[in-house]
Amino acid sequence: PMGDLNSLVEKQKTAGKLFVDNLLWKIFIHLCLGIEYLHSKDIIHRDLKTLNIFMLKESVAKIGDLGCALMVEPAP
């Protein structure tokens, strides 16, 4: 594990480096797929931020900390 997305952003900022576009797109796609999955299970995260996005590898992002998540009634 590489920590959370916030740590990765701070590391890049401290080093004075920009993110590679390819990495940003991979992280974005993983987050979209994660949100789509949660919504398919009628779950709303409610506290999505860089501290709650965990980096497993350099380009693998997972949504975590579902303590504030809310189960909603499925649409009819």
ZIDADA-V659841 format. One record per residue. N is the residue number from 1. RES is the residue in one small letter. SS is DSSP state (a for helix, b for strand, c for the rest). D_LAST is the distance of its C-alpha to the last C-alpha in Angstrom with 2 decimals. Layout:
{{N RES SS D_LAST} {N RES SS D_LAST}}
This chain:
{{1 p c 39.79} {2 m c 40.73} {3 g b 39.15} {4 d b 36.54} {5 l a 36.02} {6 n a 37.75} {7 s a 40.89} {8 l a 40.87} {9 v a 40.69} {10 e a 43.51} {11 k a 45.57} {12 q a 45.33} {13 k a 46.17} {14 t a 49.17} {15 a a 50.42} {16 g c 50.10} {17 k c 48.08} {18 l c 45.16} {19 f c 42.25} {20 v c 42.44} {21 d a 39.77} {22 n a 38.83} {23 l a 38.11} {24 l a 35.97} {25 w a 33.83} {26 k a 33.45} {27 i a 32.39} {28 f a 29.93} {29 i a 28.38} {30 h a 28.16} {31 l a 26.43} {32 c a 23.88} {33 l a 23.21} {34 g a 23.03} {35 i a 20.53} {36 e a 18.39} {37 y a 18.66} {38 l a 17.84} {39 h a 14.69} {40 s a 13.66} {41 k c 14.16} {42 d c 12.18} {43 i b 15.70} {44 i b 17.31} {45 h c 21.11} {46 r c 22.40} {47 d c 26.03} {48 l c 26.44} {49 k c 30.15} {50 t a 33.09} {51 l a 34.10} {52 n a 30.83} {53 i b 31.11} {54 f b 33.41} {55 m b 35.69} {56 l b 36.49} {57 k b 38.78} {58 e c 39.83} {59 s c 36.85} {60 v b 34.21} {61 a b 31.89} {62 k b 29.44} {63 i b 27.15} {64 g c 28.27} {65 d c 28.45} {66 l a 24.95} {67 g a 26.39} {68 c a 24.45} {69 a c 21.15} {70 l b 18.06} {71 m b 15.16} {72 v c 11.96} {73 e c 8.83} {74 p c 6.37} {75 a c 3.81} {76 p c 0.00}}
